[in-house]
């Protein structure tokens, strides 16, 4: 009688993390106005702002960073002018006239002469100016959570892969999950699953051999000269956490005691094109238990803004056990603008203040990046 197959290998002991998921998990939402031309004049300044947000998020174990796309003041004005100017065509397609309403006084005085349109300057993705782009900001946040040896692979097809020249010069963030954590980095490492080689498959009765891409692999890029070999196959091109001693894939939670949304290493980055998607596409399957507003990027604190915020609870509960709390940062008017443009997707909600369960006070006039660190320090106090 054949002998039974050898039982599963005995697990080798690995270091246990000392960090742990907090009882209350926090997500933060920052508006794209954080990198408006008024706050960040070039790529270097945009990069440093992203670095500040990334540091604050790792210090306080933020599970998710949401970036809300909010039009800048100049873009809002452009959209408003476009809406105010109406063009009506009269007559047939061949002989019709176009009448433009809402002329400026200057237009009325000047003769109707068609202006020569200046050629548009193409966007140069290698330039370090005029890069106030929401997706660029989200990409930089992801960059700071990516080990240097994986940057080239992870961002290989990213349109902003040439934008890391300032990020590369910044000091390494010292509060990443594997740091100051009982030396777990000796037993665990972040990697990307790769194909070591693409095999040739020759079909019968055919002279031409075909290349067949595998969907699974045992090889992982962990920054060494040679790929790390696992004991089992896993899907290709996936970010993974590797148990070096037992040659297997584990969750970041097992390795570091911490985990972001969607099983991510560190915080998970999410981009939102409209206001409602902040809530409808939450990375937490059951959504947020509460949403707390933090007023910042407000240098004038106008009376109408203060009045609109009067209905928001100023003493919110910030320590609910097993809570999933969203801290939403920004100028109230900017958030209200974003809400009004997406109101159709939020039936029954009349104004943006109704979306908040409370407001966390911070010093008046602080920037979004400063308010982020202040707020996270307050809720973890």
C-alpha positions in Angstrom: 0.0 0.0 0.0 1.4 3.4 -1.0 2.4 5.7 1.8 0.3 8.8 2.4 1.7 12.0 1.2 3.9 13.9 3.7 1.8 16.2 5.8 2.0 20.0 5.3 5.4 21.5 6.3 5.7 22.7 9.8 5.5 26.5 10.0 8.7 28.3 10.8 8.3 30.9 13.6 8.2 34.5 12.5 8.3 37.8 14.4 5.0 39.1 15.7 4.1 42.7 15.2 3.6 45.0 18.1 1.3 47.4 16.2 -2.4 46.8 16.1 -5.5 48.1 14.3 -7.2 50.8 16.5 -10.7 50.2 17.7 -11.8 53.2 15.7 -10.6 53.3 12.1 -10.4 56.6 10.2 -10.6 57.7 6.6 -9.7 61.2 5.5 -11.1 63.1 2.5 -9.1 66.0 1.1 -10.3 68.3 -1.8 -8.2 68.8 -4.9 -8.0 72.5 -3.9 -5.2 71.5 -1.6 -3.0 71.8 -4.7 -4.7 74.7 -6.4 -2.5 77.4 -7.9 -3.0 79.5 -4.9 -1.6 76.9 -2.6 0.9 75.0 -4.8 2.7 76.8 -7.6 4.7 74.0 -9.0 5.4 70.2 -8.9 7.8 70.5 -6.0 5.2 72.2 -3.8 2.5 69.7 -4.9 4.9 66.8 -4.0 5.6 68.2 -0.6 1.9 68.7 0.2 1.3 65.0 -0.7 4.2 64.0 1.5 2.7 65.9 4.4 -0.6 64.1 4.0 1.1 60.7 3.6 3.1 61.3 6.8 0.1 62.3 8.8 -1.8 59.3 7.5 0.9 56.8 8.4 1.5 58.3 11.8 -2.1 57.8 12.8 -2.8 54.6 10.8 -5.4 56.1 8.5 -7.1 53.3 6.5 -8.1 55.3 3.5 -7.3 58.6 1.8 -10.1 60.0 -0.5 -9.2 62.8 -3.0 -12.3 64.8 -4.0 -12.0 66.6 -7.4 -13.2 70.1 -6.7 -12.9 72.8 -9.4 -10.5 75.7 -8.6 -11.8 79.3 -8.3 -10.7 80.0 -11.9 -12.3 76.9 -13.2 -15.5 77.7 -11.4 -15.5 81.2 -13.0 -14.8 79.7 -16.4 -17.8 77.3 -16.0 -20.0 80.1 -14.8 -19.2 82.3 -17.7 -19.8 79.4 -20.1 -23.2 78.8 -18.6 -24.1 82.5 -18.7 -23.2 82.8 -22.4 -25.9 81.4 -24.6 -25.6 80.9 -28.4 -28.8 80.8 -30.4 -28.8 79.9 -34.1 -31.5 81.4 -36.3 -32.5 80.4 -39.8 -31.2 77.5 -41.9 -27.8 75.8 -41.5 -26.5 77.7 -44.5 -27.7 81.2 -43.9 -28.3 81.2 -40.1 -26.9 83.8 -37.8 -25.5 83.2 -34.3 -26.6 85.7 -31.7 -24.5 85.8 -28.5 -26.2 87.0 -25.3 -24.6 88.5 -22.2 -22.0 90.5 -24.0 -19.6 92.6 -21.9 -19.7 96.4 -22.4 -16.4 96.0 -24.2 -17.9 93.6 -26.7 -20.8 96.1 -27.4 -18.5 99.0 -28.1 -16.0 97.2 -30.2 -16.9 96.2 -33.8 -17.8 92.6 -34.3 -14.5 91.3 -35.5 -13.6 87.7 -35.0 -10.5 87.4 -32.9 -7.6 85.3 -34.0 -7.4 82.2 -31.8 -4.1 81.7 -30.2 -2.8 78.1 -30.5 -3.1 76.2 -27.3 0.0 75.2 -25.5 0.1 71.4 -25.1 0.4 70.0 -21.6 3.9 68.8 -21.1 3.9 65.9 -18.7 7.6 66.4 -18.0 7.2 70.0 -16.9 7.2 70.9 -13.2 4.8 73.8 -13.5 1.0 73.9 -14.0 0.5 70.4 -12.6 -2.5 71.1 -10.4 -3.9 67.7 -11.3 -6.1 65.7 -8.9 -5.0 62.3 -10.4 -1.3 63.4 -10.0 -1.9 64.1 -6.4 -3.5 60.7 -5.8 -0.6 59.1 -7.6 1.9 60.8 -5.4 0.1 59.6 -2.3 0.4 56.0 -3.7 4.1 56.6 -4.5 4.9 57.3 -0.8 3.3 54.0 0.2 5.3 52.1 -2.4 8.8 50.5 -1.6 11.5 52.1 -3.9 12.3 48.8 -5.5 8.7 48.4 -6.7 8.2 52.0 -8.0 9.3 51.2 -11.6 7.1 48.1 -11.9 4.0 49.5 -10.1 4.0 52.8 -12.0 5.3 51.4 -15.3 2.2 52.4 -17.4 1.2 55.5 -15.3 1.0 58.8 -17.1 2.6 60.5 -14.1 5.6 58.2 -13.8 7.9 61.1 -14.7 6.6 63.2 -11.9 8.6 61.6 -9.0 11.8 63.6 -9.3 11.1 65.6 -6.1 9.4 62.7 -4.3 12.6 60.7 -4.7 14.6 63.3 -2.8 12.4 63.4 0.2 13.3 61.4 3.4 11.7 58.0 3.7 8.6 58.1 5.9 9.6 56.6 9.2 6.1 55.4 10.3 5.4 52.9 7.6 3.7 49.7 8.8 6.9 47.6 9.0 9.0 50.2 10.8 9.4 50.4 14.6 7.4 47.1 14.7 9.5 44.4 16.4 11.8 44.1 13.3 9.1 42.3 11.3 10.8 43.5 8.1 13.3 40.6 8.7 10.6 38.1 8.1 8.2 39.9 5.8 8.6 42.0 2.7 6.4 43.8 0.2 6.6 42.5 -3.4 5.0 42.3 -6.8 4.3 38.9 -8.4 6.0 38.6 -11.8 6.7 36.1 -14.6 10.3 35.0 -14.6 10.1 33.9 -18.2 7.3 33.5 -20.8 7.4 29.9 -22.1 7.1 28.9 -25.7 4.2 26.6 -26.5 4.4 24.6 -29.7 1.1 23.3 -31.0 0.9 19.9 -32.7 1.0 19.9 -36.5 2.1 23.6 -36.5 5.6 24.8 -37.2 5.0 28.3 -35.6 5.4 28.4 -31.8 3.1 30.8 -29.9 3.9 32.8 -26.8 1.5 32.1 -24.0 1.3 34.4 -21.1 0.8 32.7 -17.8 -1.8 34.0 -15.4 -0.1 32.5 -12.3 3.5 32.5 -11.0 5.7 31.5 -8.2 8.0 34.5 -8.6 7.9 37.7 -6.6 10.0 40.9 -7.0 11.1 41.9 -3.5 14.0 44.1 -4.5 16.7 41.3 -4.5 18.9 40.5 -7.4 16.9 37.4 -8.2 13.1 37.0 -7.9 11.9 35.3 -4.6 10.4 31.9 -5.2 7.2 30.9 -3.4 6.1 27.4 -2.5 2.8 27.9 -4.4 1.5 29.7 -7.4 -0.3 33.1 -7.2 -1.8 35.5 -9.7 0.6 37.6 -11.8 1.1 41.4 -11.3 -0.3 41.6 -7.8 1.0 43.6 -4.8 1.6 41.1 -2.0 3.1 40.7 1.4 5.6 37.8 1.5 6.5 35.6 4.5 10.2 35.1 3.7 10.7 32.1 6.1 7.7 30.1 5.0 7.8 31.2 1.3 4.1 32.1 1.2 1.8 35.1 0.8 0.2 36.5 3.9 -2.1 39.5 4.7 -0.5 42.8 5.8 -2.5 42.4 9.0 -0.7 39.1 9.9 2.7 40.6 9.0 2.4 44.1 10.5 -0.6 44.1 12.7 -2.1 46.8 10.6 -4.1 46.9 7.3 -5.7 49.6 5.2 -8.9 49.4 3.3 -9.2 46.6 0.6 -6.5 44.6 2.3 -3.9 47.2 1.4 -0.4 47.8 2.8 -0.8 51.1 4.6 -3.5 53.5 3.5 -5.7 52.9 0.4 -6.0 55.8 -2.0 -9.4 56.5 -3.7 -10.2 59.2 -6.3 -13.7 60.8 -6.4 -14.9 62.8 -9.3 -18.1 63.8 -7.6 -19.4 64.4 -4.1 -21.8 61.5 -3.8 -19.2 58.9 -4.7 -17.4 59.7 -1.4 -20.1 57.8 0.3 -21.5 55.4 -2.3 -18.1 54.0 -3.1 -16.7 53.8 0.4 -13.9 51.3 0.8 -15.6 50.0 3.9 -18.3 47.5 2.7 -20.8 48.8 5.2 -19.9 52.4 4.7 -18.9 55.0 7.3 -20.4 55.0 10.8 -20.1 58.8 10.8 -18.8 61.8 8.8 -17.0 64.6 10.6 -16.4 67.9 8.9 -13.2 69.9 9.4 -13.4 73.5 8.2 -10.1 74.6 6.7 -8.7 76.5 3.7 -11.1 79.2 4.8 -9.1 82.5 5.2 -12.1 84.9 5.5 -14.6 82.9 7.5 -17.5 84.8 6.0 -20.8 85.2 7.9 -22.9 83.2 5.5 -20.5 80.2 5.9 -20.7 80.5 9.7 -24.5 80.6 9.5 -24.6 77.6 7.2 -22.5 75.6 9.7 -24.6 76.5 12.8 -26.7 73.4 12.4 -23.7 71.0 12.6 -23.1 69.3 15.9 -19.9 70.8 17.4 -19.4 67.9 19.9 -19.4 64.7 17.8 -18.6 61.2 19.1 -15.1 60.4 17.9 -14.4 57.3 19.9 -17.1 54.8 18.9 -15.9 51.2 19.2 -15.5 49.5 15.8 -16.3 52.9 14.2 -15.4 53.7 10.6 -15.2 57.5 10.8 -14.6 59.8 7.8 -12.9 63.1 8.4 -13.9 65.4 5.5 -11.6 68.5 5.1 -12.1 71.7 3.1 -13.6 75.1 2.6 -17.3 74.9 3.3 -18.1 76.8 0.1 -16.0 74.4 -2.1 -17.7 71.4 -0.6 -21.2 73.0 -1.0 -20.3 73.7 -4.6 -19.4 70.1 -5.2 -22.5 69.0 -3.4 -24.8 71.3 -5.4 -23.4 70.0 -8.7 -24.1 66.4 -7.6 -27.4 67.0 -5.7 -29.4 64.8 -8.1 -27.5 61.7 -6.8 -28.4 62.6 -3.2 -32.2 62.7 -3.0 -33.7 64.0 0.2 -30.6 66.0 1.1 -31.1 69.8 0.8 -27.6 71.1 1.7 -24.2 69.8 2.4 -24.3 70.3 6.1 -26.9 67.5 6.3 -24.1 65.1 5.2 -22.1 65.7 8.4 -22.6 64.1 11.8 -20.5 66.7 13.5 -17.7 69.3 13.1 -14.2 69.0 14.6 -12.9 72.5 15.4 -9.4 73.5 14.3 -7.6 76.9 14.5 -9.1 79.4 12.0 -7.4 79.9 8.6 -5.3 76.7 8.6 -4.5 75.0 5.3 -5.9 71.5 4.5 -2.5 69.8 5.0 -2.1 71.4 8.5 -5.7 70.7 9.5 -5.2 67.0 8.6 -2.4 66.6 11.1 -4.1 68.7 13.8 -7.4 66.7 13.4 -5.8 63.3 13.5 -3.8 64.3 16.6 -7.0 65.5 18.3 -9.1 62.3 17.6 -6.3 60.1 18.8 -5.7 62.1 22.0 
